[in-house]
Amino acid sequence: MFKNFRQDMHITDAKLEAAHAQRAAEKAHGKLERTDERLNHLAMITEALWKLLQAKTGWTDEMLLDEIRKLDTADGVEDGRRTPRAVKCHACQRNLPAPGRICIYCGAQPPLTTPFSVLW
C-alpha cells in the first residue's frame, strides 16, 4: 500500500512537471511568434527606407550590398553576421567581450560612438 502511494505521488509530480513544461513551451512559442512579427515589420520598414533612399539619392542595390559586405567582413569572417570584437573599457581599461555593454568589472556605461553602439 505504501509503495502504491509513493508511486501515485511520483505520477502526480510527473504530471505537474509536464503541465508546467507545456505552459512554458506555449509561452515561449507566443514570444517567438511576436518576435517573428516584429522582425517581419522591421524588414518591411527597412525595405521602405531603402526605397526612399534610392529615390532621393540615386544609390543602387550594388552600393548597399557592398556596404553590407564591408560590415560582414569587418570581423574578419564573411558569414552573414556582424560579430562584435572585444574592446577595452574606457574607464578601467579591462578587456570586455563586446562593445556597447556595461563594464562587468567597474560598471561604467559604454560611450555611444554611433547610433548603433548600444546594439553591439
Residue pairs with C-beta under 8 A, 6 or more apart in sequence:
50 64
53 59
54 60
54 61
69 78
71 82
72 78
72 79
72 80
72 81
72 82
74 82
75 82
75 83
75 84
75 85
77 83
82 120
84 98
84 99
84 100
84 120
85 98
85 99
86 95
86 96
86 97
86 98
87 95
87 96
87 98
87 99
88 94
88 95
88 96
89 95
89 96
89 103
89 105
89 106
89 108
90 108
90 110
90 111
91 103
91 106
91 108
92 103
92 105
92 106
92 108
94 103
94 105
94 106
96 103
96 104
98 120
99 110
99 117
99 120
100 110
100 117
100 118
100 119
100 120
101 110
102 108
102 109
102 110
103 110
110 117
110 118
111 117
112 118
